[in-house]
Amino acid sequence: MRQPQYEKVPNLASSGALPLSHQVMFYTVIACWWAFGLTFWLRKRPPRGPEAKRDRSSLLGLFLQSAAYAAIWFYPLHRRQFSAATIGAEATEWGLAAITVVLGIGSVWLVNAAARRLGKQWALTARVLEGHTLIQDGPYRFVRNPIYTGMFGLLLATGLAGGQWVPLFLAVVLFFAGTYIRVRSEEKLLQQAFGSEFEAYKRKVPALIPGIY
């Protein structure tokens, strides 16, 4: 009895022919990471004022955030190719590409705008300078920690570009744990410095993601 013949679907990923939607995602994410790094490497650093207080416990949060990014970058940016027989596969890939591009570019813009608005008050570890001001305008009108919001958006964009869902889930857990520690550490100092003014700001504006946290 003659066996039925099945048409073999070409594996574009193994043949090296990467779909255009994937290329758009990958190159956008890489460009966003360069822009993210340059935001801090090339920014003009104003003279630092004397510190009033610093909380080094926020370094643990920084370590966990770094581990989250490492979890994403441990795997190469290579999405698994959808089967050619899947209904709407191409449309799905372009939809993910559009989300990735918007998320990546928007996140880098948010980080850049927040860092410029902070000026000399920005630091890796939680601290309050003498003459420190409580910034509530610019991107700080929408979230209290827009740099962390942008960092999270870039993390998601990288995960979408890579299509590695288990590492992305692990990265999100690590990032939120680290961000929670850093937010608590930084806002404890702000509470001590600004009291009721900070409490009023905290009640009006979410910490990281509007409507969620």
BELRA-V626716 format. One line per field, one symbol per residue. ss: DSSP state (A for helix, B for strand, O for the rest). psi: psi as a letter, one per 30 degrees, with the letter a starting at -180 (. if undefined). burial: + if it has 24 or more other C-alpha atoms within 12 Angstrom, else -. A space follows every 50 residues. Layout:
# BELRA-V626716
ss->???
psi->???
burial->???
This chain:
# BELRA-V626716
ss->OOOOOOOOOOOAAAAOOOOAAAAAAAAAAAAAAAAAAAAAAOOOOOOOOO BBBBBOOAAAAAAAAAAAAAAAAOOOOOOOOOOOOOOOAAAAAAAAAAAA AAAAAAAAAAAAAAAAAAAAAOOOOBBBBOOOOOOOOAAAAOBOOAAAAA AAAAAAAAAAAAOOAAAAAAAAAAAAAAAAAAAAAAAAAAAAAAOAAAAA AAAAOBOOOOOOO
psi->kkkkkkkkkkjeefffjkleeeeeeeeeeeeeeeeeefeeefkkjlkklk kelkjfffeeeeeeeeeeeeeefeklijkkkkkffkkgeeeeeeeeeeee eeeeeeeeeeeeeeeeeebffklelklklkgkkjkgabfffelfifeeee eeeeeeeeeeefgjeeeeeeeeeeeeeeeeeeeeeefeeeeeefbfeeee eefekleejkfe.
burial->------------------+-++++++++++-++-++--++---------- ---++--++++++++++++-+++---+++-++----------+--+++++ +++++++++++++++++++++++++++++--+-+++--++-+++++++++ ++++++++++++++--++-+++++++++++++++++++++--+----+-- ++--++++-----
